[in-house]
Amino acid sequence: MEFLQLCVTSLVSFGLLFLEAKIIGRKQIAQLDFFDYITGITIGSIAAEMATELEEPWKPVTAMLIYGGITVLLSLISNKYLRSRKYLNGTPTILMDHGKMYYENFKKARLDLSEFMVMCRQQGYFDLNTIQTAIFEYNGRLTILPVTSERPATPHDLNLQPEQELLYTELIMDGRILDGNLKRMGLDLTWLNKQLKQKKVHTAKDVFLAVCDRNLNFVVYEKTADD
């Protein structure tokens, strides 16, 4: 009986972790900030305890919901009140600018020169003379702006004026007509059906993806037998 209860509580804890990760957002698994880190390790520990808590499993469940709720609440506050981000997430710190090292900012960021050099080399900068500005972001990553001579050349630098790349707009997605995109392009169903007939496609349901560019070039990707 205890083994069955252990299996059930393990499945429930896994399901709660999955749901809370979905609610909190992808940043929880892709890019952690201070509060995401705290919430992640705490909820994980609670979930592990919940799997073996056979007498009162509602206690770790409640704790998981509270921690998840706090994270969502802090996220809402930081989105609504931009000034709160300074206290909740922190602010970017300039470590180097125009060849000058700001050692006081190194102390604030709790970085030493060796760690800074490692982060520079990881981005391909082995010589500090090739760096104009280095900023330590609030999420723990280093953003580097190279000096002008080390930046990639752009068409503007070469006095070139390439044609603007045409952006495609989806009109049909997995058999469903996207009416909003169709209206945005100034098109209607009559035009769309005419294009489908020219492509020898019977109905929109047979289309996996259909896109159109600004010159009204229509491209269709039909569904296959596997779809």
Secondary structure per residue as TSV (DSSP state, phi and psi in degrees):
chain	resnum	aa	ss	phi	psi
A	1	M	-	360.0	-42.8
A	2	E	H	-65.1	-35.7
A	3	F	H	-63.8	-42.3
A	4	L	H	-64.1	-41.6
A	5	Q	H	-65.7	-36.4
A	6	L	H	-63.2	-42.1
A	7	C	H	-64.2	-41.9
A	8	V	H	-65.1	-47.0
A	9	T	H	-65.0	-33.1
A	10	S	H	-65.4	-44.1
A	11	L	H	-64.7	-40.4
A	12	V	H	-64.5	-43.2
A	13	S	H	-63.9	-38.8
A	14	F	H	-64.3	-43.1
A	15	G	H	-63.5	-40.8
A	16	L	H	-65.5	-40.3
A	17	L	H	-61.6	-42.7
A	18	F	H	-62.9	-46.5
A	19	L	H	-64.5	-43.1
A	20	E	H	-68.1	-35.8
A	21	A	H	-64.3	-37.6
A	22	K	H	-67.4	-39.6
A	23	I	H	-69.5	-45.4
A	24	I	H	-64.6	-37.8
A	25	G	-	117.4	169.9
A	26	R	T	-67.2	-22.7
A	27	K	H	-59.6	-26.6
A	28	Q	H	-60.7	-33.7
A	29	I	H	-106.6	-11.6
A	30	A	H	-108.7	-40.0
A	31	Q	S	-148.3	101.7
A	32	L	-	-87.3	138.1
A	33	D	-	-107.5	-171.1
A	34	F	H	-59.5	-48.2
A	35	F	H	-73.6	-33.9
A	36	D	H	-63.4	-38.0
A	37	Y	H	-63.9	-46.9
A	38	I	H	-60.9	-47.6
A	39	T	H	-63.8	-41.6
A	40	G	H	-61.2	-50.1
A	41	I	H	-71.1	-31.8
A	42	T	H	-72.1	-47.5
A	43	I	H	-63.6	-37.6
A	44	G	H	-62.7	-41.8
A	45	S	H	-65.2	-41.6
A	46	I	H	-64.7	-40.2
A	47	A	H	-63.8	-39.4
A	48	A	H	-64.6	-39.4
A	49	E	H	-68.4	-35.5
A	50	M	H	-63.3	-34.7
A	51	A	H	-63.6	-27.0
A	52	T	H	-109.0	-0.8
A	53	E	-	-86.3	99.4
A	54	L	-	-95.0	-21.1
A	55	E	S	-85.8	-48.6
A	56	E	-	-132.8	70.8
A	57	P	T	-67.3	-15.7
A	58	W	H	-68.4	-23.3
A	59	K	H	-66.3	-53.2
A	60	P	H	-64.8	-30.7
A	61	V	H	-62.0	-45.6
A	62	T	H	-61.4	-42.3
A	63	A	H	-63.3	-40.6
A	64	M	H	-62.2	-43.2
A	65	L	H	-65.1	-37.8
A	66	I	H	-65.6	-46.9
A	67	Y	H	-63.7	-41.1
A	68	G	H	-64.4	-40.1
A	69	G	H	-64.4	-39.4
A	70	I	H	-62.0	-42.8
A	71	T	H	-63.4	-44.2
A	72	V	H	-63.6	-41.4
A	73	L	H	-62.0	-45.1
A	74	L	H	-63.6	-35.8
A	75	S	H	-65.3	-41.9
A	76	L	H	-64.7	-40.7
A	77	I	H	-63.7	-44.5
A	78	S	H	-67.4	-29.0
A	79	N	H	-76.6	-34.7
A	80	K	H	-84.4	-40.4
A	81	Y	-	-113.2	98.4
A	82	L	G	-63.1	-31.4
A	83	R	G	-65.9	-25.0
A	84	S	G	-69.2	-19.4
A	85	R	H	-63.1	-29.6
A	86	K	H	-61.9	-34.8
A	87	Y	H	-93.9	-29.8
A	88	L	H	-84.8	-44.1
A	89	N	T	-106.6	-22.6
A	90	G	-	94.3	-178.3
A	91	T	-	-129.3	154.9
A	92	P	-	-61.9	148.3
A	93	T	E	-124.6	125.5
A	94	I	E	-78.6	118.6
A	95	L	E	-96.0	-29.3
A	96	M	E	-151.1	137.1
A	97	D	E	-151.6	122.4
A	98	H	T	52.6	45.4
A	99	G	T	81.8	-2.1
A	100	K	E	-102.6	128.8
A	101	M	E	-92.5	129.5
A	102	Y	-	-99.1	91.1
A	103	Y	H	-68.6	-27.7
A	104	E	H	-64.5	-37.3
A	105	N	H	-71.2	-29.1
A	106	F	H	-61.3	-41.7
A	107	K	H	-66.2	-40.9
A	108	K	H	-63.3	-38.2
A	109	A	H	-82.5	-4.3
A	110	R	T	56.6	47.3
A	111	L	-	-122.6	147.3
A	112	D	-	-110.5	172.6
A	113	L	H	-63.0	-35.4
A	114	S	H	-63.6	-44.8
A	115	E	H	-64.7	-38.4
A	116	F	H	-61.8	-43.1
A	117	M	H	-64.2	-38.6
A	118	V	H	-61.6	-45.1
A	119	M	H	-65.5	-34.8
A	120	C	H	-66.8	-44.7
A	121	R	H	-65.1	-33.8
A	122	Q	H	-63.0	-24.6
A	123	Q	T	-98.6	6.1
A	124	G	T	92.6	14.2
A	125	Y	-	-109.5	103.6
A	126	F	-	-97.2	-13.6
A	127	D	-	-121.4	121.2
A	128	L	G	-65.6	-19.7
A	129	N	G	-69.5	-15.9
A	130	T	G	-90.0	1.0
A	131	I	E	-107.2	126.5
A	132	Q	E	-88.2	-49.9
A	133	T	E	-138.9	136.5
A	134	A	E	-126.8	124.0
A	135	I	E	-120.8	128.6
A	136	F	E	-91.2	109.1
A	137	E	-	-74.0	163.6
A	138	Y	T	-67.2	-20.1
A	139	N	T	-89.8	7.6
A	140	G	S	91.0	5.0
A	141	R	-	-100.6	155.0
A	142	L	E	-105.3	125.6
A	143	T	E	-105.4	128.9
A	144	I	E	-121.8	131.6
A	145	L	E	-108.1	113.0
A	146	P	E	-73.3	162.2
A	147	V	-	-65.0	161.9
A	148	T	G	-56.3	-40.4
A	149	S	G	-69.4	-15.9
A	150	E	G	-103.4	-2.5
A	151	R	S	-80.5	148.3
A	152	P	-	-61.8	142.8
A	153	A	-	-71.1	142.4
A	154	T	-	-115.1	162.3
A	155	P	T	-54.6	-32.8
A	156	H	T	-64.6	-39.7
A	157	D	T	-62.9	-32.1
A	158	L	T	-94.8	9.4
A	159	N	T	58.0	38.6
A	160	L	-	-105.5	151.2
A	161	Q	-	-128.9	76.6
A	162	P	-	-67.6	154.2
A	163	E	-	-67.3	145.7
A	164	Q	-	-63.9	130.6
A	165	E	-	-67.1	133.9
A	166	L	-	-78.4	127.8
A	167	L	-	-91.8	138.9
A	168	Y	-	-94.2	146.7
A	169	T	E	-120.1	130.7
A	170	E	E	-75.1	129.2
A	171	L	E	-108.2	-29.8
A	172	I	E	-134.4	131.2
A	173	M	E	-130.5	112.5
A	174	D	T	51.9	48.7
A	175	G	T	81.8	-1.1
A	176	R	E	-110.9	126.2
A	177	I	E	-77.1	128.1
A	178	L	-	-90.9	90.8
A	179	D	H	-60.1	-38.3
A	180	G	H	-60.7	-45.0
A	181	N	H	-68.2	-33.5
A	182	L	H	-64.2	-44.6
A	183	K	H	-68.2	-37.3
A	184	R	H	-62.6	-31.4
A	185	M	T	-84.1	-3.2
A	186	G	T	75.0	29.0
A	187	L	-	-113.3	169.5
A	188	D	-	-136.6	178.3
A	189	L	H	-66.7	-30.8
A	190	T	H	-62.0	-46.0
A	191	W	H	-62.8	-41.9
A	192	L	H	-64.4	-45.3
A	193	N	H	-63.6	-34.7
A	194	K	H	-64.9	-41.6
A	195	Q	H	-65.2	-38.4
A	196	L	H	-64.2	-40.4
A	197	K	H	-64.9	-39.2
A	198	Q	H	-64.6	-30.7
A	199	K	T	-87.0	3.3
A	200	K	T	61.2	40.2
A	201	V	-	-110.0	129.8
A	202	H	-	-70.7	-56.3
A	203	T	-	-137.3	168.6
A	204	A	G	-65.2	-25.5
A	205	K	G	-65.1	-19.7
A	206	D	G	-86.1	-0.4
A	207	V	E	-103.3	129.3
A	208	F	E	-81.3	-44.0
A	209	L	E	-153.1	134.2
A	210	A	E	-132.5	127.6
A	211	V	E	-127.0	159.5
A	212	C	E	-143.3	136.8
A	213	D	-	-97.7	-175.1
A	214	R	T	-66.7	-22.9
A	215	N	T	-90.1	12.2
A	216	L	-	63.7	28.0
A	217	N	-	-76.1	124.1
A	218	F	E	-106.2	125.5
A	219	V	E	-124.2	133.8
A	220	V	E	-123.1	135.0
A	221	Y	E	-116.3	108.6
A	222	E	E	-79.3	159.7
A	223	K	-	-72.9	149.7
A	224	T	-	-104.3	175.9
A	225	A	T	-64.0	-30.7
A	226	D	T	-70.0	-27.8
A	227	D	-	-71.1	360.0
